[in-house]
Amino acid sequence: MSTIPTRKHPREWNAREVSDWIAKFGPKFKPLAAEFYGNQVEGDDLFDNAVLSQSSYEEMLDGVSTVFAKKKLWKKLQELKGNFGGVPILDQAKVENLDGVGSGLKGQIKFVSPFSQTSSSVSETASPMPRRSAAERFRGVGASSPRSYASQIHTLRKRTNTPAMQPAKRPSFKMMLYRATDEQGFNAESMEDWLESQFKVTFRYHHATGAFSIYGEESMVKLAVTKMKQEKIKFAKTYDNMYAINALELHLSLKDCNRLNQDDVVSKFMKDNRVTFRSEAMAKTKNNGSKQRKLLISGENWPAAVKLIAERMDKDLTKVYTNFIMISTSPKVDAKMNDRDPLTSRISRESCAAVRMMTKKLPRHILLSGKISDVIKAKEMMDQELKY
């Protein structure tokens, strides 16, 4: 039953009332309404330009409904704010023109490369820093990728009654694993020293095959690969993969995501157990052509959340393959990796999940891959092994 508010100020709307207000514009707006409700967007969020920025709006609704419906809803939202004392957001082009922060900077960053093709083997012409958008600069994007809309809400809602906000937690970011094959026969030790010191990534090289991998924050891995190409280093890409930190990944249809967004039982579980769902668009589609979305589940109780999803959707998600990267700062890691039976090998053998140590020093990133049930078991075993 609709709960479209008639007397409340829009700032006072709860998530359901916001969703109903959006849905009343027509059938094309119902998927948009479901996405807003799934992210628990409330009336106060609509008036907070730091939360509902144009970039976060587009990210949240990427792949949902039609472009026309999204543009029309954006216009409606700005009209709503203007009519009720808020500050409408200008279009992105105008924001770029008005925002002078960093727009005139000609800052440069130097990368010392042992592979330079110039007369100097230890330096190269400074490369200009890539220009970032106003939205990226506002979010503090540097080495990390933009925060998801849900994570922005989670952080920005933690306000106190004092004028100053509490320090925000570091935003969630994506890690990249890039694999390739050496076609040149470069010096692996020199390459390792260069990449790891200049780009803060982890480089591994398999001498028998020439295969190598670069792991780190997405922006730094991409920058490292770009610089290798500029140095005329010959290699052939095998594949790359993106990972969220401390978040289980599920690939669901847009229809299933909308079902979860509107499920009050799931919403209550999320709130009571501090579990967060983030939904992202994917280029991947099913055989029938339907769009898929990537659902990222995070929080201490994510295993219980997975079981609830399976129950509510009447699906056996424990047979679905997934990836999960956990971070450990335990000083026990190095000792346990140097055992005769290394930690990763032992847990992989006993859980049936693939367990890989992605970084060489603390904090350790540990990749768990396999069936969801196996990944859950491996995570529990890892926590037990590394607890203080």
C-alpha positions as CSV (number, residue, x, y, z in Angstrom):
1,M,0.0,0.0,0.0
2,S,1.3,3.4,-1.0
3,T,2.7,5.7,1.7
4,I,3.2,8.8,-0.4
5,P,3.4,11.7,2.2
6,T,1.1,14.6,1.9
7,R,1.8,16.8,4.9
8,K,5.4,16.0,6.0
9,H,8.3,18.1,4.8
10,P,10.3,16.1,2.3
11,R,13.3,16.2,4.7
12,E,11.3,14.1,7.1
13,W,10.4,11.3,4.6
14,N,11.6,7.8,5.5
15,A,13.1,5.5,2.9
16,R,9.7,4.0,2.0
17,E,8.1,7.4,1.5
18,V,10.9,8.5,-0.8
19,S,10.5,5.3,-2.8
20,D,6.7,5.9,-3.1
21,W,7.2,9.5,-4.2
22,I,9.5,8.3,-7.0
23,A,7.2,5.4,-8.0
24,K,4.2,7.7,-8.5
25,F,5.8,9.2,-11.6
26,G,5.0,6.0,-13.6
27,P,6.1,2.4,-14.4
28,K,9.5,3.4,-15.7
29,F,10.3,5.0,-12.3
30,K,9.5,1.9,-10.2
31,P,12.9,0.3,-10.7
32,L,14.5,3.6,-9.7
33,A,12.3,3.7,-6.6
34,A,13.3,0.2,-5.7
35,E,17.0,1.2,-6.0
36,F,16.5,4.2,-3.8
37,Y,14.7,2.0,-1.2
38,G,17.4,-0.7,-1.4
39,N,20.0,2.0,-0.5
40,Q,17.7,3.3,2.3
41,V,17.7,6.8,0.9
42,E,15.7,9.1,3.2
43,G,14.3,12.6,2.8
44,D,17.3,14.2,4.5
45,D,19.6,12.5,2.1
46,L,17.8,14.1,-0.9
47,F,18.7,17.6,0.5
48,D,22.3,16.7,1.2
49,N,24.4,17.4,-1.9
50,A,27.3,15.7,-0.4
51,V,25.3,12.4,-0.2
52,L,23.2,12.7,-3.3
53,S,25.7,14.3,-5.7
54,Q,25.2,13.9,-9.4
55,S,28.0,11.4,-9.7
56,S,26.7,9.2,-6.8
57,Y,23.2,9.4,-8.3
58,E,24.4,8.1,-11.6
59,E,26.6,5.4,-10.0
60,M,23.7,4.2,-7.9
61,L,21.3,4.0,-10.9
62,D,23.8,2.7,-13.5
63,G,22.0,0.2,-15.7
64,V,18.6,0.8,-14.0
65,S,15.5,1.8,-16.1
66,T,16.0,4.2,-19.0
67,V,18.3,7.2,-19.5
68,F,15.2,9.5,-20.0
69,A,13.6,8.3,-16.7
70,K,16.8,8.9,-14.8
71,K,17.3,12.4,-16.2
72,K,13.6,13.3,-15.5
73,L,13.9,12.0,-11.9
74,W,17.1,14.0,-11.4
75,K,15.2,17.1,-12.6
76,K,12.3,16.3,-10.2
77,L,14.7,15.9,-7.3
78,Q,16.3,19.3,-8.0
79,E,12.8,20.9,-8.3
80,L,11.8,19.3,-5.0
81,K,14.9,20.8,-3.3
82,G,14.3,24.2,-4.8
83,N,10.6,24.2,-3.7
84,F,11.4,23.2,-0.1
85,G,14.4,25.3,0.8
86,G,17.2,23.1,-0.5
87,V,20.0,23.9,-2.9
88,P,19.6,22.3,-6.4
89,I,22.7,20.9,-8.0
90,L,23.8,22.4,-11.3
91,D,24.5,20.0,-14.2
92,Q,28.0,18.4,-14.1
93,A,29.5,20.7,-16.8
94,K,28.6,23.8,-14.7
95,V,29.9,22.2,-11.6
96,E,33.2,21.6,-13.4
97,N,33.4,25.3,-14.5
98,L,32.5,26.7,-11.1
99,D,34.9,24.4,-9.2
100,G,38.4,26.0,-9.4
101,V,40.0,23.7,-6.9
102,G,43.0,22.3,-8.7
103,S,41.8,23.3,-12.1
104,G,44.9,25.4,-12.8
105,L,47.4,23.1,-11.3
106,K,50.2,21.9,-13.4
107,G,51.5,19.4,-10.8
108,Q,53.8,16.7,-12.0
109,I,54.8,13.4,-10.6
110,K,58.1,11.7,-11.3
111,F,58.7,7.9,-11.7
112,V,62.2,6.7,-11.5
113,S,62.5,3.8,-14.0
114,P,65.4,1.4,-14.6
115,F,63.9,0.7,-18.0
116,S,64.0,4.1,-19.5
117,Q,64.8,4.3,-23.3
118,T,66.4,7.7,-23.0
119,S,70.0,8.5,-22.3
120,S,69.4,8.6,-18.6
121,S,68.7,5.3,-16.9
122,V,67.4,6.7,-13.6
123,S,65.0,9.4,-14.5
124,E,62.5,10.5,-17.1
125,T,60.4,13.5,-18.0
126,A,57.8,14.2,-15.4
127,S,54.3,13.0,-16.4
128,P,51.4,15.4,-15.6
129,M,49.0,14.1,-13.0
130,P,45.7,13.0,-14.6
131,R,43.0,15.6,-14.2
132,R,40.2,14.5,-11.8
133,S,36.6,15.7,-12.0
134,A,35.1,18.0,-9.4
135,A,33.1,15.1,-8.0
136,E,36.3,13.0,-7.6
137,R,38.2,15.8,-5.9
138,F,35.3,16.3,-3.5
139,R,35.2,12.6,-2.6
140,G,39.0,12.7,-2.0
141,V,39.8,10.3,-4.7
142,G,43.5,9.7,-5.1
143,A,44.8,6.2,-5.1
144,S,41.3,4.8,-4.5
145,S,38.3,4.6,-6.6
146,P,35.0,6.5,-5.8
147,R,32.9,5.3,-3.0
148,S,29.7,3.5,-3.6
149,Y,26.5,5.5,-2.9
150,A,25.5,3.2,-0.1
151,S,28.9,3.6,1.6
152,Q,28.6,7.4,1.4
153,I,25.3,7.3,3.1
154,H,26.7,4.9,5.8
155,T,29.5,7.4,6.5
156,L,27.6,10.7,6.3
157,R,24.7,9.7,8.4
158,K,27.0,9.3,11.4
159,R,26.7,12.9,12.4
160,T,26.6,14.4,15.9
161,N,24.7,17.4,17.2
162,T,28.0,19.4,17.2
163,P,28.8,21.6,14.2
164,A,31.8,19.4,13.2
165,M,31.4,16.0,11.7
166,Q,33.1,13.0,13.2
167,P,36.2,11.8,11.2
168,A,34.9,9.7,8.3
169,K,36.0,6.2,7.8
170,R,38.2,5.5,4.8
171,P,35.9,4.8,1.8
172,S,35.7,1.4,0.3
173,F,37.8,1.0,-2.8
174,K,38.5,-1.6,-5.5
175,M,41.6,-3.7,-5.8
176,M,42.9,-5.0,-9.2
177,L,44.8,-8.1,-10.1
178,Y,46.5,-7.8,-13.5
179,R,48.1,-10.9,-15.0
180,A,50.4,-11.0,-18.1
181,T,53.2,-12.8,-19.7
182,D,56.7,-11.4,-20.2
183,E,57.6,-11.3,-23.9
184,Q,60.9,-9.5,-23.4
185,G,62.8,-11.4,-20.8
186,F,63.2,-8.4,-18.5
187,N,65.0,-8.5,-15.2
188,A,62.3,-9.6,-12.7
189,E,64.1,-8.3,-9.6
190,S,64.6,-4.8,-11.1
191,M,61.0,-4.8,-12.3
192,E,59.8,-5.8,-8.8
193,D,61.9,-3.1,-7.1
194,W,60.7,-0.4,-9.6
195,L,57.0,-1.2,-9.5
196,E,56.7,-1.8,-5.8
197,S,58.6,1.3,-4.8
198,Q,57.0,3.7,-7.3
199,F,53.4,2.4,-7.4
200,K,52.8,0.7,-4.1
201,V,51.7,-2.5,-5.8
202,T,52.7,-6.2,-5.3
203,F,54.6,-7.8,-8.2
204,R,55.1,-11.5,-8.5
205,Y,57.0,-13.3,-11.3
206,H,57.0,-17.0,-12.3
207,H,60.5,-17.6,-13.8
208,A,59.6,-21.0,-15.4
209,T,56.8,-19.5,-17.6
210,G,57.4,-15.7,-17.6
211,A,54.0,-15.1,-16.2
212,F,53.6,-12.2,-13.8
213,S,51.0,-10.4,-11.8
214,I,50.5,-6.9,-10.4
215,Y,48.1,-6.4,-7.5
216,G,47.1,-3.2,-5.8
217,E,44.6,-0.4,-5.8
218,E,43.0,-0.1,-9.2
219,S,44.3,3.3,-10.1
220,M,47.9,2.4,-9.1
221,V,47.9,-0.9,-11.1
222,K,46.6,0.8,-14.2
223,L,49.2,3.5,-13.8
224,A,52.0,0.9,-13.4
225,V,50.8,-0.9,-16.5
226,T,50.7,2.4,-18.5
227,K,54.2,3.2,-17.4
228,M,55.5,-0.2,-18.5
229,K,54.0,0.4,-21.9
230,Q,55.6,3.8,-22.1
231,E,58.9,2.2,-21.3
232,K,58.5,-0.1,-24.3
233,I,58.4,-3.2,-22.1
234,K,56.9,-6.1,-24.1
235,F,54.3,-8.2,-22.4
236,A,51.0,-9.8,-23.3
237,K,48.0,-9.3,-21.0
238,T,46.2,-12.5,-19.8
239,Y,43.4,-10.9,-17.9
240,D,42.5,-8.5,-15.1
241,N,40.0,-8.8,-12.3
242,M,38.5,-6.3,-9.8
243,Y,37.8,-7.1,-6.2
244,A,36.0,-5.3,-3.4
245,I,37.6,-5.4,0.1
246,N,35.8,-7.4,2.8
247,A,32.7,-7.8,0.6
248,L,31.2,-11.0,-0.8
249,E,30.3,-10.7,-4.5
250,L,27.1,-12.1,-6.0
251,H,25.9,-11.8,-9.6
252,L,22.2,-11.4,-9.7
253,S,19.6,-10.4,-12.3
254,L,18.2,-6.9,-12.1
255,K,14.9,-8.4,-11.3
256,D,16.3,-10.3,-8.3
257,C,18.1,-7.2,-7.0
258,N,14.8,-5.3,-7.1
259,R,13.1,-8.1,-5.2
260,L,15.8,-7.9,-2.5
261,N,15.5,-4.1,-2.4
262,Q,11.8,-4.3,-1.7
263,D,12.0,-7.2,0.8
264,D,11.2,-5.8,4.3
265,V,12.6,-8.9,6.0
266,V,16.0,-8.4,4.3
267,S,15.9,-4.7,5.0
268,K,15.3,-5.3,8.7
269,F,18.1,-7.9,8.9
270,M,20.5,-5.4,7.3
271,K,19.6,-2.7,9.8
272,D,19.7,-5.1,12.9
273,N,22.9,-6.8,11.9
274,R,24.8,-3.9,10.4
275,V,25.1,-5.6,7.0
276,T,25.5,-3.5,3.9
277,F,24.4,-4.3,0.4
278,R,25.9,-2.4,-2.6
279,S,24.5,-3.0,-6.0
280,E,26.7,-2.2,-9.1
281,A,26.0,-2.4,-12.8
282,M,27.7,-5.1,-14.9
283,A,28.3,-5.4,-18.6
284,K,27.5,-9.1,-18.2
285,T,24.1,-10.5,-19.3
286,K,22.4,-13.8,-19.0
287,N,21.7,-16.1,-21.9
288,N,18.2,-14.7,-22.2
289,G,19.7,-11.2,-22.6
290,S,18.6,-9.9,-19.1
291,K,21.0,-7.6,-17.4
292,Q,22.9,-8.6,-14.3
293,R,24.1,-6.6,-11.4
294,K,26.9,-7.2,-8.9
295,L,25.7,-7.4,-5.3
296,L,28.4,-6.7,-2.7
297,I,27.6,-7.9,0.8
298,S,29.7,-6.6,3.7
299,G,29.6,-6.5,7.4
300,E,30.5,-9.0,10.1
301,N,27.3,-11.0,9.6
302,W,27.5,-11.4,5.8
303,P,27.5,-15.2,6.0
304,A,24.1,-15.0,7.7
305,A,22.9,-12.5,5.1
306,V,23.9,-14.9,2.3
307,K,21.8,-17.6,3.9
308,L,18.8,-15.2,4.3
309,I,19.1,-14.3,0.6
310,A,19.0,-17.9,-0.4
311,E,16.0,-18.5,1.8
312,R,14.0,-15.4,0.6
313,M,14.8,-16.0,-3.1
314,D,14.4,-19.8,-2.9
315,K,17.8,-20.4,-4.4
316,D,20.8,-22.5,-3.5
317,L,23.4,-19.8,-3.5
318,T,25.9,-22.0,-1.7
319,K,26.7,-23.6,-5.1
320,V,27.6,-20.2,-6.7
321,Y,31.2,-19.3,-7.1
322,T,32.5,-16.1,-5.6
323,N,35.6,-14.1,-4.4
324,F,36.2,-12.5,-1.0
325,I,39.3,-10.5,0.0
326,M,39.9,-10.1,3.7
327,I,42.5,-8.0,5.3
328,S,44.6,-9.1,8.3
329,T,47.0,-7.1,10.4
330,S,47.8,-10.0,12.6
331,P,51.5,-10.5,13.4
332,K,50.9,-14.2,13.3
333,V,50.6,-14.3,9.5
334,D,54.3,-14.3,8.6
335,A,55.1,-17.1,11.1
336,K,52.2,-19.2,9.9
337,M,53.2,-18.7,6.2
338,N,56.7,-19.9,7.0
339,D,55.5,-23.2,8.6
340,R,56.4,-26.4,6.9
341,D,52.7,-26.6,6.0
342,P,51.9,-22.9,5.1
343,L,48.7,-21.4,6.4
344,T,47.2,-20.8,2.9
345,S,47.9,-24.4,1.8
346,R,46.4,-25.9,5.0
347,I,43.2,-23.8,4.8
348,S,42.8,-24.4,1.1
349,R,43.1,-28.1,1.6
350,E,40.6,-28.3,4.5
351,S,38.0,-25.8,3.2
352,C,38.2,-26.7,-0.6
353,A,38.4,-22.9,-1.3
354,A,41.4,-21.4,-3.1
355,V,43.4,-19.3,-0.7
356,R,46.0,-16.9,-1.9
357,M,48.2,-14.3,-0.1
358,M,48.0,-11.2,-2.3
359,T,50.4,-8.9,-0.5
360,K,53.9,-9.6,0.9
361,K,53.7,-7.5,4.1
362,L,51.1,-6.2,6.6
363,P,48.4,-5.4,6.1
364,R,48.0,-8.8,4.4
365,H,45.3,-9.1,1.7
366,I,44.0,-12.7,1.5
367,L,41.9,-13.8,-1.5
368,L,39.4,-16.6,-0.9
369,S,37.8,-18.1,-4.0
370,G,35.4,-20.9,-4.7
371,K,31.8,-22.0,-3.8
372,I,30.2,-19.6,-1.3
373,S,29.9,-22.4,1.3
374,D,33.6,-23.1,0.9
375,V,34.6,-19.5,1.1
376,I,32.5,-19.1,4.3
377,K,34.3,-22.0,5.8
378,A,37.8,-20.7,4.8
379,K,37.0,-17.3,6.2
380,E,36.0,-18.8,9.6
381,M,39.2,-20.9,9.6
382,M,41.3,-17.9,8.8
383,D,39.7,-15.8,11.5
384,Q,40.4,-18.6,14.0
385,E,44.0,-19.0,13.0
386,L,44.8,-15.3,13.1
387,K,42.9,-14.1,16.2
388,Y,45.0,-12.7,19.0
